[in-house]
Amino acid sequence: MKTRTKTVLIASLLSLGLYAQVASGASENSQSDAQIAKAANTALQQNKQLKSFGLRAVSDKGVLTLQGTVDTPSSGALAVAVASGVDGVRDIRSDMRLPGGPLKI
């Protein structure tokens, strides 16, 4: 009986340790996403050719989604190139639009 109690206790403690590690990892990812989005938004606003469009970047686990309207497909491609240079970006998705409809990148 004592051995079983020790085994259950050890298993419980290990589970709590893993849970704490996963929980802290989630908050680190959220913080990293906030930092990635901030850096991407700053990079987009600092680019003279993109500044006037007011594009917005949102990050989810390092996947950046670009939102807003651009005037030409080449402006959209430039936005993707600028955002790709941000540290921590794993992939980019476009939710950008042209005046006449969605922009396909």
Summary of the structure (lengths in Angstrom):
residues: 105
radius of gyration: 21.4
end to end distance: 64.1
largest distance: 73.7
contacts: 283
relative contact order: 0.14
helix: 57%
strand: 21%
